[in-house]
Amino acid sequence: MGMWTAVTGFLLSAGLSNICMAQTCSQAGWFGNKCEFQCHCANNAECDQTTGACSNGCDPRWFGPACQYVASEFTLSGSNGLRSIEPVLPLDLVLDKDDSTCVSEYLQSVTATLKTPQPLTWIRVVSNSANLTQFQLLLYFEQRFHFSFIPCFYLRFAKVDDRTLDISCLTSTSIAKFDLNGPIVDGLCSLYINGGRNIALKQRAAQSSTFAVWVASNAVDGDPGSLDDYDYQRSTCSRTLGDADTSDSWQVTFSRAVEINWFQIYNRRNPSSLGCCEENLVNFTLQALPSSGANPIYSYRDPGGPAQDIYTVVPAPRIDFAVESVKIETNRNTLGFLTLCEVLVFGEVTCPAGKFGRQCERDCNCADQTEACFVSTGGCPSGCAPGYTGEDCHTLCPSGKHGFGCEEQCSVNCAGQNNLCSQEDGTCNEGCDAGYHNPKCDDGRRSGQGASGGTTEKFLQVSVPVRYPLRPRKPLV
């Protein structure tokens, strides 16, 4: 199916997959070994069809690994400690999603107010601050026309690079706004709030019956169809036959257990055909089901009213169990059948300890090998394992650098033109210069400065007197 652009201000896009794919996707706008992920590059450009990477950056409505994560919409205000700064210059430099434009005026705190309250998972901060890890995060939910504070019980953060910090904070309820205080916001460039990725895309779908070519998988093909276009909708929307005696249903089953943040359902839209088909979804029921019929389940019932083109469901409190499938069921109505043009489920897979990635296919590479890295990025709160750097801690240190945080230089005594060493432990690749010893070639000769300023080699000569006996001693008996 073709790419599409409308997701209430979002554009579906692509994500970063395992570096070693079984094959390369050849379908435009998609990537992955089964073409199961959509590209989300700026200006609708194509992504790398193996990894999903966008050479020109992400579409502004997406961010993160291979641009797979929805950037939730929010407004921003700030303070320098003396006065408030409204969401105009210079704070619009934070909202432009351009990491190269930054606030030059001193900031002490910012407040992000979400357009749609949602459970918080993680945020990304891009800043020129020299103190990137010094911050305070305060969360608030809305209750009867006022905001109430809610603590973050499990706060973790991981550096992506010298300018970027990912902050993880799982909340049990939807957050309306948060304050970010401290040195981190001085020199703020960008702020991204994770809205999750579409984990329903191209997953296994089924329905209680099928009308003609309106198959269940059409509702998870990444294309919601177009307004009032029957011929196009039949190739990208699902529809059941309709049974007057029972409620028709549609269900998507995930390839592995997932954590869900929110749902979005695209209704069938035919305004020129009165009575078809928007009203069929009114009073629908949505259920999130755990594995093998276990309890509990999450259930939502549409309260009714006028039919909507797009239904957004944000569970409150958060669904606190791993979900295996999502089921949508009609309320028995005049026409009876259930028709859906797209079902989006935003969340993340649940990975075993030590794994991360869209399919849990990659290994964490943390300095603390017992630590669970971020499932979405592979980032490590303890830092990357020695010799590695980057968002996922799988990028080797630059040549000439090694160790934790790539902060150590290879020894100048490493043999070879460029004095190269192992990025992991500093062992010289070509051995040592004469007079020095492995592994790091930092033991051996001593260096000093000659009178001309050049380096001269100085050896310490020690004379040890040796006395020789005039005659051999008698052996001891």
Backbone torsions as a table, in degrees:
resi	resn	phi	psi	omega
1	MET	NA	159.8	-177.0
2	GLY	-77.6	167.7	176.9
3	MET	-73.5	161.6	179.9
4	TRP	-143.0	162.1	-169.6
5	THR	-121.0	-16.8	-173.1
6	ALA	-98.6	113.0	168.9
7	VAL	-141.3	64.3	-174.3
8	THR	42.6	57.4	176.9
9	GLY	92.7	-1.7	179.1
10	PHE	-107.3	158.7	175.1
11	LEU	-125.7	121.0	-178.6
12	LEU	-64.2	139.2	-174.2
13	SER	-146.6	-167.2	-167.5
14	ALA	-110.6	162.9	-178.6
15	GLY	-126.6	163.1	-176.8
16	LEU	-82.8	129.7	-178.5
17	SER	-109.3	-176.9	179.9
18	ASN	-60.4	142.2	-176.7
19	ILE	-61.6	-32.8	-178.1
20	CYS	-101.5	96.2	179.2
21	MET	-96.7	150.1	-180.0
22	ALA	-68.3	-32.4	179.9
23	GLN	-157.7	168.7	-178.7
24	THR	-101.6	135.3	178.0
25	CYS	-71.9	138.2	179.7
26	SER	-110.7	4.6	-178.0
27	GLN	-90.2	123.3	-178.6
28	ALA	-57.6	135.3	177.6
29	GLY	85.9	2.9	-177.5
30	TRP	-133.6	164.1	175.4
31	PHE	-153.3	173.1	-177.1
32	GLY	105.9	162.8	-175.2
33	ASN	-69.7	-15.6	175.1
34	LYS	-121.5	17.9	-176.4
35	CYS	52.6	43.4	-173.9
36	GLU	-97.3	-0.1	179.9
37	PHE	-125.4	145.5	-179.3
38	GLN	-93.9	144.6	173.9
39	CYS	-74.8	143.9	176.5
40	HIS	-136.4	56.6	-177.1
41	CYS	-89.6	156.9	176.7
42	ALA	-58.9	142.7	177.7
43	ASN	59.0	29.9	178.5
44	ASN	57.7	26.2	178.7
45	ALA	-70.0	158.2	177.2
46	GLU	-74.7	148.9	176.1
47	CYS	-101.5	170.8	173.0
48	ASP	-63.3	124.1	-171.2
49	GLN	-79.2	-0.3	171.9
50	THR	-100.4	-49.2	-174.8
51	THR	-100.9	-21.8	-175.8
52	GLY	85.0	0.7	-178.3
53	ALA	-64.3	142.2	179.9
54	CYS	-107.8	115.2	-177.0
55	SER	-67.2	-26.1	-179.2
56	ASN	-103.1	13.7	179.2
57	GLY	89.3	173.1	-176.6
58	CYS	-81.3	153.2	163.7
59	ASP	-56.8	140.3	-174.6
60	PRO	-55.7	-19.6	-178.0
61	ARG	-89.9	5.1	-179.2
62	TRP	-137.9	157.8	179.4
63	PHE	-157.8	-177.3	174.9
64	GLY	84.2	-170.0	-178.1
65	PRO	-54.0	121.7	-179.5
66	ALA	51.9	25.8	174.1
67	CYS	59.5	39.0	-176.2
68	GLN	-94.7	-7.4	-172.1
69	TYR	-108.4	129.1	178.7
70	VAL	-64.3	130.6	174.2
71	ALA	-89.9	103.0	-176.7
72	SER	-61.3	144.5	-178.0
73	GLU	-81.7	142.9	-179.8
74	PHE	-157.4	162.1	170.0
75	THR	-104.2	160.7	-173.2
76	LEU	-136.0	136.6	170.3
77	SER	-134.4	163.4	-176.5
78	GLY	-152.5	173.0	-179.6
79	SER	-145.7	144.3	173.5
80	ASN	-102.5	14.1	-179.4
81	GLY	94.1	-19.9	-179.7
82	LEU	-111.6	-36.4	-178.6
83	ARG	-150.7	158.6	178.3
84	SER	-81.9	150.4	177.5
85	ILE	-117.1	117.0	-177.1
86	GLU	-75.5	166.7	-177.1
87	PRO	-74.5	53.1	169.5
88	VAL	-125.5	-169.7	178.3
89	LEU	-49.5	133.5	6.9
90	PRO	-94.1	0.0	-174.4
91	LEU	-71.3	-16.4	176.6
92	ASP	-67.0	-17.2	175.6
93	LEU	-68.9	-23.4	176.5
94	VAL	-80.8	-34.1	-175.7
95	LEU	-84.2	-8.3	-176.1
96	ASP	-80.2	-1.9	178.7
97	LYS	59.0	24.9	175.0
98	ASP	-109.9	108.8	-174.1
99	ASP	-68.6	-11.3	-179.3
100	SER	-89.4	-10.9	177.6
101	THR	-102.6	126.6	-171.7
102	CYS	-133.2	157.0	178.3
103	VAL	-75.5	123.2	179.4
104	SER	-90.7	-25.4	179.1
105	GLU	-72.1	143.5	-177.9
106	TYR	-61.1	130.2	176.6
107	LEU	-121.6	141.7	176.6
108	GLN	-111.1	-28.3	179.8
109	SER	-159.5	155.1	172.7
110	VAL	-134.0	152.4	176.4
111	THR	-123.0	122.9	177.6
112	ALA	-104.9	122.2	178.5
113	THR	-110.5	117.7	-174.4
114	LEU	-73.6	141.9	176.8
115	LYS	-64.5	-42.1	174.9
116	THR	-125.1	115.3	179.1
117	PRO	-54.3	142.4	-177.4
118	GLN	-152.9	157.3	172.3
119	PRO	-62.6	140.4	-179.8
120	LEU	-89.4	137.2	175.4
121	THR	-117.8	-63.4	175.7
122	TRP	-154.5	156.1	177.4
123	ILE	-127.9	156.6	176.7
124	ARG	-119.2	130.1	-179.4
125	VAL	-117.3	127.2	174.0
126	VAL	-112.4	123.6	-173.6
127	SER	-150.2	151.3	174.0
128	ASN	-89.6	7.0	-178.6
129	SER	-61.9	141.2	175.1
130	ALA	-78.6	-9.2	-178.4
131	ASN	-121.4	64.9	-171.4
132	LEU	-64.6	-29.7	-174.8
133	THR	-96.8	10.0	177.7
134	GLN	-102.9	105.9	-176.4
135	PHE	-159.1	166.8	172.1
136	GLN	-133.2	130.5	-179.3
137	LEU	-114.2	120.2	-179.4
138	LEU	-117.7	126.1	-174.3
139	LEU	-109.6	147.7	-178.9
140	TYR	-139.4	140.5	170.5
141	PHE	-116.2	156.7	-175.6
142	GLU	-92.2	131.1	-177.0
143	GLN	-143.0	109.4	177.7
144	ARG	52.4	55.1	172.8
145	PHE	70.3	15.3	171.7
146	HIS	-143.3	164.6	-176.7
147	PHE	-99.8	135.2	178.2
148	SER	-117.9	141.0	-178.3
149	PHE	-74.0	141.4	174.3
150	ILE	-133.8	130.0	-177.0
151	PRO	-76.7	157.1	171.9
152	CYS	-99.9	111.2	-172.1
153	PHE	-82.5	-20.8	-175.6
154	TYR	-137.8	76.7	-177.5
155	LEU	-89.3	127.3	175.2
156	ARG	-137.6	153.7	176.8
157	PHE	-146.4	154.9	-178.3
158	ALA	-144.3	135.0	177.5
159	LYS	-78.7	131.9	173.5
160	VAL	-87.0	-43.3	173.9
161	ASP	-157.6	-168.4	-175.3
162	ASP	-68.3	-13.9	-178.2
163	ARG	-116.2	-4.6	-170.0
164	THR	-128.4	130.9	179.7
165	LEU	-129.6	129.5	171.8
166	ASP	-97.9	129.2	-178.8
167	ILE	-117.0	120.2	-179.5
168	SER	-101.9	130.3	178.4
169	CYS	-154.5	104.3	-179.2
170	LEU	-86.8	130.3	178.9
171	THR	-116.7	151.0	-178.4
172	SER	-84.8	-13.9	-178.8
173	THR	-132.8	171.2	-179.0
174	SER	-74.0	138.1	-179.6
175	ILE	-99.8	132.5	178.5
176	ALA	-90.8	-34.0	179.3
177	LYS	-161.2	165.6	173.6
178	PHE	-147.5	153.7	174.6
179	ASP	-104.7	135.6	173.2
180	LEU	-118.9	115.1	-173.3
181	ASN	-118.7	159.2	172.1
182	GLY	109.3	-177.5	-176.2
183	PRO	-58.0	-23.9	-177.5
184	ILE	-59.5	-30.0	-175.3
185	VAL	-87.3	-7.5	177.6
186	ASP	-78.3	109.1	-172.8
187	GLY	94.0	25.4	-177.3
188	LEU	-63.3	134.5	-178.4
189	CYS	-112.3	-47.7	-178.4
190	SER	-149.0	153.9	176.2
191	LEU	-139.2	125.8	-180.0
192	TYR	-122.1	132.8	176.8
193	ILE	-110.6	121.2	-175.7
194	ASN	-69.6	123.3	173.6
195	GLY	-101.2	5.9	-179.1
196	GLY	91.4	174.5	174.4
197	ARG	-118.9	159.2	-176.2
198	ASN	-77.7	96.2	-175.9
199	ILE	-84.6	-2.4	177.5
200	ALA	-88.8	-13.0	-173.6
201	LEU	-56.8	121.2	177.1
202	LYS	57.3	27.3	172.7
203	GLN	-84.0	170.4	-174.6
204	ARG	-73.3	121.8	-177.8
205	ALA	-121.1	149.9	177.9
206	ALA	-147.2	158.9	176.8
207	GLN	-143.1	163.3	-172.3
208	SER	-64.5	-26.7	174.5
209	SER	-162.6	165.7	-177.0
210	THR	-131.1	129.4	176.6
211	PHE	-95.1	116.4	176.3
212	ALA	50.6	-124.7	-175.8
213	VAL	-96.1	11.3	-176.6
214	TRP	-84.7	69.0	-171.9
215	VAL	-77.2	160.6	-176.0
216	ALA	-62.5	-36.0	-176.2
217	SER	-66.7	-16.8	177.0
218	ASN	-60.3	-25.9	-176.3
219	ALA	-83.2	-2.2	175.3
220	VAL	-131.6	32.0	-178.0
221	ASP	-94.0	1.1	-179.8
222	GLY	83.5	9.5	-177.4
223	ASP	-134.3	112.8	-177.8
224	PRO	-84.1	5.6	-179.3
225	GLY	80.3	-175.5	179.8
226	SER	-126.3	159.1	-175.7
227	LEU	-64.3	127.2	171.0
228	ASP	56.5	40.0	178.3
229	ASP	-124.7	89.9	-173.5
230	TYR	-61.4	-45.0	-176.8
231	ASP	-62.5	-37.6	179.1
232	TYR	-76.0	-40.1	-178.1
233	GLN	-61.9	-33.5	-177.8
234	ARG	-65.2	-21.3	179.6
235	SER	-95.7	-5.3	-177.0
236	THR	-137.3	2.1	176.0
237	CYS	-118.0	155.5	176.2
238	SER	-99.7	160.1	175.5
239	ARG	-161.7	137.7	174.3
240	THR	-93.0	173.6	179.1
241	LEU	-73.4	-34.6	-175.3
242	GLY	93.1	123.8	-179.3
243	ASP	-130.9	119.5	-176.6
244	ALA	-66.0	-20.1	-175.1
245	ASP	-95.5	-21.6	-178.4
246	THR	-131.5	164.1	175.6
247	SER	-84.8	129.6	177.2
248	ASP	-76.5	151.8	-175.5
249	SER	-140.3	157.8	175.1
250	TRP	-136.2	143.8	-175.0
251	GLN	-146.3	138.6	173.6
252	VAL	-115.9	134.0	179.9
253	THR	-115.6	129.6	-175.4
254	PHE	-85.0	150.3	-178.9
255	SER	-70.0	-20.4	173.4
256	ARG	-152.5	162.9	-176.3
257	ALA	-60.5	145.2	-176.0
258	VAL	-132.1	159.7	169.5
259	GLU	-106.5	131.7	-172.3
260	ILE	-113.1	134.7	175.9
261	ASN	-100.2	-45.1	-178.1
262	TRP	-163.9	170.3	-175.5
263	PHE	-128.0	153.6	172.8
264	GLN	-142.6	129.1	-175.3
265	ILE	-122.6	124.7	176.8
266	TYR	-93.2	117.1	-179.8
267	ASN	-77.3	159.3	172.7
268	ARG	-75.7	133.1	-170.1
269	ARG	-127.0	106.8	179.2
270	ASN	-134.4	71.5	-175.4
271	PRO	-62.2	-24.2	-179.3
272	SER	-81.8	-11.6	177.7
273	SER	-109.1	94.2	-174.8
274	LEU	-60.5	133.5	178.6
275	GLY	86.2	-3.1	177.3
276	CYS	-138.9	119.7	13.5
277	CYS	-143.9	12.2	-173.5
278	GLU	-60.4	-38.2	-173.3
279	GLU	-68.4	-18.0	-177.5
280	ASN	-62.7	-25.3	-175.7
281	LEU	-90.8	-9.3	179.8
282	VAL	-60.3	135.3	-179.5
283	ASN	68.8	23.7	178.4
284	PHE	-65.4	161.0	174.6
285	THR	-116.0	134.2	176.2
286	LEU	-119.0	132.3	178.2
287	GLN	-128.2	139.1	170.6
288	ALA	-107.4	122.6	-169.7
289	LEU	-113.7	133.8	174.0
290	PRO	-76.7	179.5	-176.2
291	SER	-69.6	140.6	170.1
292	SER	54.2	39.6	174.3
293	GLY	70.0	16.0	-179.7
294	ALA	-69.9	159.9	176.4
295	ASN	-100.9	155.8	0.9
296	PRO	-87.1	177.6	170.4
297	ILE	-122.2	157.7	173.1
298	TYR	-102.0	133.7	-178.7
299	SER	-135.3	134.7	178.1
300	TYR	-129.0	136.9	177.2
301	ARG	-119.7	123.1	177.9
302	ASP	-60.3	130.1	-175.8
303	PRO	-72.8	-5.1	179.3
304	GLY	95.2	-159.6	-174.9
305	GLY	91.9	-169.5	-178.6
306	PRO	-60.1	144.7	177.8
307	ALA	-64.2	145.3	-179.7
308	GLN	-112.1	147.4	174.7
309	ASP	-67.1	-41.4	-179.1
310	ILE	-131.5	127.2	176.6
311	TYR	-102.9	129.2	176.2
312	THR	-115.4	126.2	-178.9
313	VAL	-122.9	117.6	177.6
314	VAL	-114.9	107.2	-178.9
315	PRO	-62.3	136.1	175.8
316	ALA	-140.5	114.8	2.4
317	PRO	-73.5	175.7	-179.1
318	ARG	-57.9	146.4	172.3
319	ILE	-66.4	117.9	-170.1
320	ASP	-103.5	23.3	176.4
321	PHE	-136.2	158.5	178.4
322	ALA	-71.1	132.9	-174.0
323	VAL	-104.8	137.5	178.4
324	GLU	-101.1	-33.9	-178.1
325	SER	-153.5	161.2	177.1
326	VAL	-126.6	133.6	-176.4
327	LYS	-123.7	135.7	175.9
328	ILE	-120.4	133.1	-174.0
329	GLU	-132.9	141.1	179.2
330	THR	-79.4	153.9	162.2
331	ASN	-84.3	132.4	-177.7
332	ARG	-57.9	118.9	-176.0
333	ASN	-127.7	-170.7	-174.0
334	THR	-60.8	-46.8	-176.7
335	LEU	-85.6	-29.5	172.8
336	GLY	87.2	-39.0	-172.6
337	PHE	-79.4	157.8	177.8
338	LEU	-108.0	127.2	178.8
339	THR	-132.9	131.2	-176.3
340	LEU	-132.7	137.2	178.1
341	CYS	-99.1	-25.4	171.6
342	GLU	-167.8	139.2	174.5
343	VAL	-120.9	117.9	178.6
344	LEU	-109.4	132.2	177.4
345	VAL	-122.3	114.4	-176.3
346	PHE	-98.7	127.0	-179.2
347	GLY	178.2	-143.9	-178.0
348	GLU	-156.2	153.7	176.2
349	VAL	-72.3	157.5	172.2
350	THR	-99.4	125.2	-176.6
351	CYS	-111.5	149.1	172.7
352	PRO	-66.8	161.6	-179.2
353	ALA	-55.9	135.2	178.2
354	GLY	89.1	1.1	-178.5
355	LYS	-121.5	154.6	173.6
356	PHE	-154.6	174.9	179.4
357	GLY	113.3	167.0	-176.5
358	ARG	-63.5	-23.9	176.9
359	GLN	-125.5	21.5	-178.3
360	CYS	55.7	33.7	-172.9
361	GLU	-91.7	-4.2	-174.9
362	ARG	-118.0	154.6	-178.4
363	ASP	-95.3	136.8	171.6
364	CYS	-62.9	150.1	-178.6
365	ASN	-136.7	65.1	-172.6
366	CYS	-97.4	156.4	174.4
367	ALA	-60.5	-42.1	172.9
368	ASP	-91.6	104.4	-173.1
369	GLN	-70.0	-10.3	176.9
370	THR	-90.9	-2.7	-173.5
371	GLU	-85.3	143.6	172.6
372	ALA	-86.0	122.3	178.0
373	CYS	-81.4	172.8	178.5
374	PHE	-69.8	126.8	-178.1
375	VAL	-61.4	-35.6	-175.2
376	SER	-73.6	-35.8	-172.3
377	THR	-122.5	-24.2	-171.5
378	GLY	86.2	2.9	179.3
379	GLY	-63.6	149.1	-174.0
380	CYS	-121.7	121.5	175.3
381	PRO	-59.2	-30.5	179.3
382	SER	-82.8	-2.7	-174.7
383	GLY	93.9	165.8	-179.4
384	CYS	-74.1	156.9	174.2
385	ALA	-58.2	149.1	-179.9
386	PRO	-51.5	132.8	179.1
387	GLY	95.7	-2.9	-175.3
388	TYR	-128.9	157.2	-179.0
389	THR	-151.0	-172.9	174.8
390	GLY	95.8	172.7	-177.5
391	GLU	-57.6	-39.8	-177.0
392	ASP	-105.6	6.0	179.7
393	CYS	60.5	28.1	177.6
394	HIS	-119.5	10.6	176.5
395	THR	-97.7	124.0	179.2
396	LEU	-63.0	149.4	175.1
397	CYS	-56.7	153.8	175.5
398	PRO	-58.7	154.2	177.8
399	SER	-55.7	136.0	-179.4
400	GLY	93.0	-6.5	179.2
401	LYS	-117.8	155.4	176.1
402	HIS	-159.6	173.2	173.0
403	GLY	87.7	-172.2	-178.5
404	PHE	-65.9	125.7	-179.6
405	GLY	69.1	11.2	-179.4
406	CYS	55.4	34.5	-173.3
407	GLU	-91.8	-12.3	-176.8
408	GLU	-100.0	144.8	177.9
409	GLN	-92.7	145.0	171.0
410	CYS	-62.1	147.7	-178.1
411	SER	-63.8	142.2	175.7
412	VAL	-69.0	-10.6	180.0
413	ASN	-92.0	4.1	173.9
414	CYS	-68.0	136.3	179.0
415	ALA	-69.6	159.4	179.9
416	GLY	102.5	161.6	-173.4
417	GLN	-65.9	-35.3	-174.2
418	ASN	-107.0	6.7	178.3
419	ASN	52.3	47.4	-174.8
420	LEU	-83.9	151.7	179.6
421	CYS	-142.5	171.2	175.5
422	SER	-65.4	130.8	179.4
423	GLN	-67.3	-22.6	-176.4
424	GLU	-80.2	-49.6	-173.8
425	ASP	-125.3	0.6	176.2
426	GLY	84.1	2.5	178.1
427	THR	-63.4	130.6	-176.7
428	CYS	-67.9	131.9	-174.4
429	ASN	-65.2	-37.8	-175.8
430	GLU	-112.2	24.8	-178.4
431	GLY	80.2	-165.3	-173.7
432	CYS	-110.9	158.1	168.2
433	ASP	-62.7	158.7	-178.4
434	ALA	-55.4	132.8	177.2
435	GLY	94.0	-3.8	-180.0
436	TYR	-117.3	160.2	-170.9
437	HIS	-121.9	145.8	174.2
438	ASN	-66.8	164.0	7.2
439	PRO	-84.9	-28.8	-173.4
440	LYS	-103.5	1.0	176.5
441	CYS	59.9	33.3	177.9
442	ASP	-110.8	9.1	174.8
443	ASP	-117.1	134.9	177.6
444	GLY	144.2	-130.3	-175.7
445	ARG	-62.2	155.8	176.3
446	ARG	-103.9	143.2	-179.2
447	SER	-108.7	144.7	176.8
448	GLY	-142.8	173.4	-179.2
449	GLN	-99.5	127.8	175.0
450	GLY	-77.4	173.6	-177.7
451	ALA	-63.1	-28.5	-178.4
452	SER	-85.1	-0.7	-178.5
453	GLY	94.2	-12.7	178.1
454	GLY	-78.7	164.9	-179.7
455	THR	-85.7	129.2	175.6
456	THR	-119.9	153.2	179.6
457	GLU	-94.2	126.6	179.8
458	LYS	-116.4	130.7	177.8
459	PHE	-113.8	140.4	178.4
460	LEU	-88.8	115.8	-178.6
461	GLN	-102.6	124.4	-177.8
462	VAL	-120.1	127.4	176.1
463	SER	-95.5	125.6	-180.0
464	VAL	-115.8	114.8	-179.9
465	PRO	-66.5	137.6	179.0
466	VAL	-122.6	126.2	178.8
467	ARG	-102.8	129.2	178.9
468	TYR	-102.7	134.8	179.4
469	PRO	-69.7	147.2	179.1
470	LEU	-68.8	-31.8	178.3
471	ARG	-146.6	156.6	-178.9
472	PRO	-64.5	146.0	175.5
473	ARG	-77.7	152.6	175.5
474	LYS	-72.9	139.5	178.0
475	PRO	-64.8	148.7	178.2
476	LEU	-77.9	142.5	178.6
477	VAL	-121.4	NA	NA
